[in-house]
Amino acid sequence: MWRLVDERLVLGPRITLSTWWRAGRHHAAPIDPFRTIPVDPRTIDRFVDMESAEYRHVRYRFGVRAGSWDLDTVPLDEHFVYTSLEQRFLHGVEWSDTHLYRVAIAGIEDGSGRYHGCRTLGDLEHRLARLDDLNARIGRDGYRTQAEVRRSEGGVGGVRRTRPAALDEVVVHIGREGDVLLVDGVHRFSIARLQGIESIPVIVLLRHAQWQERRNAVATGREFVRPGDEHPDLVRLGPRG
């Protein structure tokens, strides 16, 4: 019990402080790890391909980084989850005929549980049923924030989450020109995109240094956000031109 209570009380402030120390104190434009921005899923067409272990290492390291990392991305239509959900929910393909199913079965057979920890056929069937339910729910009720989901369902899977709800939103990076790149939450993101949802909340894990400089310019009034050029990561930073 103490471990759960401790995480609930400490994780949010710890992330806020480490983000400020690592990145926020160096920039005029705020870097708030828990602030979501609204994005249109249809405007995101590339993702950052990371292994699960690599993502676990950086998932709370919100910040700013220079370099060419934002150019090393993969088209969304090459992501097996996105293409599989497209087959399933737009074309009515059986789960057993999708790439996702083949990846999951391979993980069951070799014992790796490579697809969301599914180690038995029962695990996989449960996971796929939840995806069917999620697609139906978003189609019926629209897309809800994770805070709304927790309030309506008392947590996820009946267990109250101990970390801030924002950390469970879809995660993105923003590249040098403001391109939004998918990082995590591909299932919910894909369903929202396939359902034609026009706006979902996301949290920004990493911003390219060039993009952050533009945010700094807007925040200090050296640049104005022009009508028609209202990038969701620039609004609320400064006056509009």
C-alpha positions as CSV (number, residue, x, y, z in Angstrom):
1,M,0.0,0.0,0.0
2,W,2.8,2.5,0.9
3,R,4.4,1.9,-2.5
4,L,1.1,3.0,-4.2
5,V,0.5,5.9,-2.0
6,D,4.1,7.1,-2.3
7,E,4.0,7.0,-6.1
8,R,0.7,8.9,-6.2
9,L,2.1,11.7,-4.0
10,V,5.7,11.9,-5.3
11,L,5.8,11.0,-9.0
12,G,4.0,14.2,-10.3
13,P,6.1,16.7,-8.4
14,R,9.3,14.7,-9.1
15,I,8.7,14.8,-12.9
16,T,7.8,18.5,-12.7
17,L,11.0,19.3,-10.9
18,S,13.3,17.2,-13.0
19,T,11.7,18.6,-16.2
20,W,12.3,22.2,-15.0
21,W,15.9,21.4,-14.0
22,R,16.8,19.6,-17.1
23,A,15.0,21.8,-19.7
24,G,12.4,24.3,-18.4
25,R,14.8,26.7,-16.6
26,H,16.7,27.2,-19.9
27,H,13.7,28.4,-21.9
28,A,11.2,31.3,-21.9
29,A,8.4,29.1,-23.3
30,P,7.2,26.7,-20.5
31,I,7.8,23.0,-20.7
32,D,5.0,21.5,-18.7
33,P,5.1,17.7,-18.7
34,F,1.4,17.5,-17.7
35,R,0.0,20.1,-20.1
36,T,-1.9,18.5,-23.0
37,I,-2.3,20.1,-26.4
38,P,-5.1,19.3,-28.9
39,V,-4.0,17.8,-32.2
40,D,-5.9,16.5,-35.2
41,P,-4.9,12.8,-35.6
42,R,-5.2,13.2,-39.4
43,T,-2.2,15.6,-39.3
44,I,0.1,13.0,-37.8
45,D,1.5,10.6,-40.4
46,R,4.9,9.5,-39.0
47,F,6.0,7.8,-35.8
48,V,9.2,7.4,-33.8
49,D,10.1,3.7,-33.7
50,M,11.5,2.7,-30.3
51,E,11.8,-0.6,-28.6
52,S,9.8,-1.0,-25.4
53,A,12.8,-1.0,-23.2
54,E,14.1,2.2,-24.8
55,Y,10.8,3.9,-24.3
56,R,10.5,2.9,-20.7
57,H,13.9,4.5,-20.2
58,V,12.8,7.9,-21.6
59,R,9.1,8.0,-20.9
60,Y,9.4,10.6,-18.1
61,R,12.3,12.6,-19.5
62,F,10.5,15.5,-20.9
63,G,12.7,18.0,-22.6
64,V,14.4,19.6,-25.6
65,R,17.1,18.2,-27.8
66,A,19.0,19.2,-30.9
67,G,20.2,16.9,-33.6
68,S,18.7,14.9,-36.4
69,W,16.5,12.6,-34.3
70,D,13.3,14.1,-35.7
71,L,14.3,13.0,-39.2
72,D,14.6,9.3,-38.2
73,T,10.9,8.4,-38.4
74,V,8.7,5.9,-40.1
75,P,5.5,6.4,-42.0
76,L,2.4,5.6,-40.0
77,D,1.2,3.2,-42.7
78,E,4.2,1.0,-41.9
79,H,3.2,0.5,-38.3
80,F,1.7,-2.9,-37.9
81,V,-0.8,-1.8,-35.2
82,Y,-2.2,1.0,-37.4
83,T,-2.5,-1.1,-40.5
84,S,-4.1,-4.0,-38.5
85,L,-6.6,-1.7,-36.9
86,E,-7.4,-0.2,-40.3
87,Q,-8.0,-3.7,-41.7
88,R,-10.2,-4.6,-38.7
89,F,-12.3,-1.5,-38.2
90,L,-12.5,-0.1,-41.7
91,H,-12.6,-3.3,-43.7
92,G,-14.0,-5.9,-41.3
93,V,-11.0,-8.2,-41.5
94,E,-10.9,-11.0,-38.9
95,W,-8.3,-10.4,-36.2
96,S,-6.6,-13.7,-37.1
97,D,-5.9,-12.3,-40.6
98,T,-4.0,-9.2,-39.4
99,H,-0.3,-8.5,-38.9
100,L,-1.0,-7.7,-35.3
101,Y,-2.3,-11.2,-34.7
102,R,0.7,-12.8,-36.3
103,V,3.1,-10.7,-34.1
104,A,1.1,-11.6,-31.0
105,I,1.1,-15.3,-31.8
106,A,4.8,-15.3,-32.5
107,G,5.3,-13.7,-29.0
108,I,3.1,-16.4,-27.4
109,E,5.0,-19.2,-29.2
110,D,8.5,-17.9,-28.3
111,G,7.5,-16.9,-24.7
112,S,8.5,-13.3,-25.2
113,G,5.0,-11.8,-24.9
114,R,6.1,-9.2,-27.3
115,Y,2.6,-7.9,-28.0
116,H,1.5,-6.2,-24.8
117,G,2.7,-9.1,-22.6
118,C,0.2,-11.6,-24.2
119,R,1.6,-15.0,-23.3
120,T,-1.4,-17.1,-23.9
121,L,-4.2,-17.2,-26.4
122,G,-6.6,-16.2,-23.7
123,D,-4.5,-13.1,-23.0
124,L,-4.6,-12.2,-26.7
125,E,-8.3,-12.8,-27.0
126,H,-9.0,-10.5,-24.0
127,R,-6.8,-7.8,-25.5
128,L,-8.5,-7.9,-28.9
129,A,-11.9,-7.9,-27.3
130,R,-10.9,-4.7,-25.4
131,L,-9.8,-3.1,-28.7
132,D,-13.2,-4.0,-30.2
133,D,-14.9,-2.4,-27.2
134,L,-12.7,0.7,-27.4
135,N,-13.4,1.2,-31.1
136,A,-17.2,0.9,-30.4
137,R,-17.0,3.2,-27.4
138,I,-15.1,5.9,-29.3
139,G,-17.5,5.6,-32.2
140,R,-20.5,5.9,-29.9
141,D,-19.3,8.4,-27.2
142,G,-16.4,10.2,-28.8
143,Y,-12.8,10.4,-27.6
144,R,-12.4,11.0,-23.8
145,T,-9.4,12.2,-21.9
146,Q,-7.8,9.7,-19.5
147,A,-9.0,11.8,-16.6
148,E,-12.6,11.4,-17.9
149,V,-12.0,7.6,-18.4
150,R,-10.8,7.3,-14.8
151,R,-13.8,9.2,-13.4
152,S,-16.3,7.1,-15.4
153,E,-14.7,3.7,-14.8
154,G,-12.9,4.1,-11.5
155,G,-9.5,3.5,-13.1
156,V,-8.3,1.1,-15.8
157,G,-9.2,-2.5,-15.5
158,G,-10.8,-1.8,-12.1
159,V,-7.5,-0.6,-10.6
160,R,-7.0,3.0,-9.7
161,R,-4.0,4.4,-11.5
162,T,-1.3,5.9,-9.2
163,R,0.3,8.2,-11.7
164,P,-1.1,11.5,-13.1
165,A,-3.8,10.9,-15.7
166,A,-2.0,13.1,-18.3
167,L,0.9,10.6,-18.5
168,D,-1.5,8.0,-20.0
169,E,-2.5,10.2,-22.9
170,V,-1.1,9.7,-26.4
171,V,2.6,10.7,-26.4
172,V,4.3,12.7,-29.2
173,H,7.5,14.4,-30.1
174,I,7.6,17.7,-32.0
175,G,10.2,18.1,-34.7
176,R,12.2,21.1,-35.9
177,E,9.4,22.4,-38.2
178,G,6.6,21.7,-35.8
179,D,5.8,18.3,-37.2
180,V,4.0,16.2,-34.6
181,L,5.4,12.6,-34.4
182,L,3.6,9.7,-32.7
183,V,5.6,8.0,-29.9
184,D,3.2,6.1,-27.7
185,G,-0.6,5.3,-27.5
186,V,-0.8,4.0,-31.0
187,H,-4.0,2.0,-30.4
188,R,-6.1,4.9,-29.1
189,F,-4.5,7.2,-31.7
190,S,-5.2,4.8,-34.5
191,I,-8.8,4.3,-33.6
192,A,-9.3,8.1,-33.2
193,R,-7.8,8.6,-36.6
194,L,-9.8,5.9,-38.3
195,Q,-13.0,7.1,-36.6
196,G,-12.4,10.6,-38.0
197,I,-12.0,12.3,-34.6
198,E,-10.8,15.8,-35.3
199,S,-9.0,16.5,-32.0
200,I,-7.4,14.5,-29.3
201,P,-5.3,15.6,-26.3
202,V,-1.6,14.6,-26.4
203,I,1.4,15.2,-24.2
204,V,4.7,16.3,-25.7
205,L,7.7,14.3,-24.5
206,L,10.5,15.8,-26.6
207,R,10.8,19.0,-28.6
208,H,13.5,19.7,-31.2
209,A,15.7,22.6,-30.1
210,Q,14.8,24.6,-33.3
211,W,11.1,24.3,-32.5
212,Q,11.6,25.3,-28.9
213,E,13.4,28.4,-30.1
214,R,10.4,29.4,-32.0
215,R,8.2,28.8,-28.9
216,N,10.6,31.0,-27.0
217,A,10.3,33.7,-29.6
218,V,6.5,33.6,-29.3
219,A,6.6,33.6,-25.5
220,T,8.8,36.7,-25.4
221,G,6.9,38.6,-28.1
222,R,9.7,38.4,-30.7
223,E,7.3,36.4,-33.0
224,F,3.6,36.5,-33.3
225,V,1.3,33.6,-34.0
226,R,-0.4,34.5,-37.2
227,P,-4.1,33.6,-37.9
228,G,-4.1,30.4,-39.9
229,D,-0.8,29.4,-38.5
230,E,-2.0,28.5,-35.0
231,H,0.1,25.4,-34.2
232,P,-1.3,23.8,-31.0
233,D,2.1,24.0,-29.3
234,L,2.3,27.8,-29.9
235,V,-1.2,29.0,-28.8
236,R,-1.4,30.5,-25.3
237,L,2.3,31.4,-25.4
238,G,2.1,35.0,-26.3
239,P,0.2,37.7,-28.2
240,R,-1.4,37.0,-31.6
241,G,-0.4,39.0,-34.7
